[in-house]
Amino acid sequence: MIWLLTEFPTIHTNVWDALWAVPVTLALVLIAKWVFHVRPAWLSTVSTVVALVLSNFISHPHNLSAGIFMGIFYSGAAMGLLYSLQQSYLAYRAK
């Protein structure tokens, strides 16, 4: 267990991982919001869980530390996109 703390993981990723993982994460979060009526306070948690599952089982199946690292970035990108679009829409409607 100590070996996890002594080395930085080598993360092999490319732009294609982010181009499919972020939209899929965003779509699943929106489905959870609309179909399962998840409260807005829980959307970040749903996004993190979805992104970690996608990252660990599809993008980086043989490297746990890289999967966790990239999953957090996928989740942050998806939620940033969601909140940015929401605020842009509200600002547009306020005009």
C-alpha positions, 0 to 999 in steps of 0.5 A: 500500500505504501508504494502508491504514495511513492510514485507519480502514476504515468497517465496515458490519455488523449483528447478522445477520452475527454471528448467522449467521457465529458458528454457521456457524464453530462448526459447521464447526470441530466438523465438522473436529474430529469428521470430520477428527480435528483436534487441539484445539491446531489448533481455533483456527487452523481457526476463524480460517481459516473465519471469515476466509473467511466474512467476506471472501467473504460478509459483506464481499466488497468491503472486505478490511480490514473482512473481516479485522477482522470475521473475527477477531471471528467466530472469537473468538466461536465459540471462546469459545462452544466453550470456554465450553460445554466448561468448563460441561459439565466442571463439571457432570459433576464435581458 
